[in-house]
């Protein structure tokens, strides 16, 4: 069994260099939902997420204002893609059905990923992701100019990182850490393309 240890750190900045996230949120029954995302930015101890409406992630966050922002490395792109066409919503909006979304409750099993108990929030962390950020939702806004997505402002509570990517106690080593990049619906590491999502048109 391969044992991976994590350490809580307090970095001054959180520019993790990728819009590819796996956000975990709490379902009504206490289980955890996983949603792939590609829109975020960080400043200080705040991370702002852009989340489309009509999905389980935003429904869960409106009800229970906690989440974990899990950052996958490039070797996990196939795991991410395995759940990219799944929704945690039983009643999937028609526009999502038309592009191939289907219902799946247990996304951990579907993605072949492992849950880890979080330090203070109820949604679980994803063991395979080298960085896992526990956060609380501070504000959810649906812009009047485009009511198809929500701007979700979160505040970081705990920042967990694999020990092998940590240097000088509270810093991420950019040589050791490589994010999974979502580039025009294609997956990249910090190098050559790895593959593409089912929704890619190129």
Secondary structure as UniProt FT lines:
FT   STRAND          6..9
FT   STRAND          21..26
FT   TURN            28..29
FT   STRAND          32..37
FT   STRAND          40..43
FT   TURN            44..45
FT   STRAND          46..52
FT   HELIX           56..63
FT   STRAND          66..71
FT   HELIX           74..76
FT   HELIX           77..82
FT   TURN            83..85
FT   STRAND          86..87
FT   HELIX           94..98
FT   TURN            99..100
FT   STRAND          102..103
FT   HELIX           107..111
FT   STRAND          115..116
FT   STRAND          125..126
FT   TURN            127..128
FT   STRAND          131..141
FT   TURN            144..145
FT   TURN            147..148
FT   STRAND          149..162
FT   HELIX           163..165
FT   STRAND          166..167
FT   TURN            168..170
FT   STRAND          171..172
FT   TURN            174..176
FT   STRAND          181..183
FT   TURN            184..185
FT   STRAND          186..188
FT   STRAND          193..196
FT   TURN            198..199
//
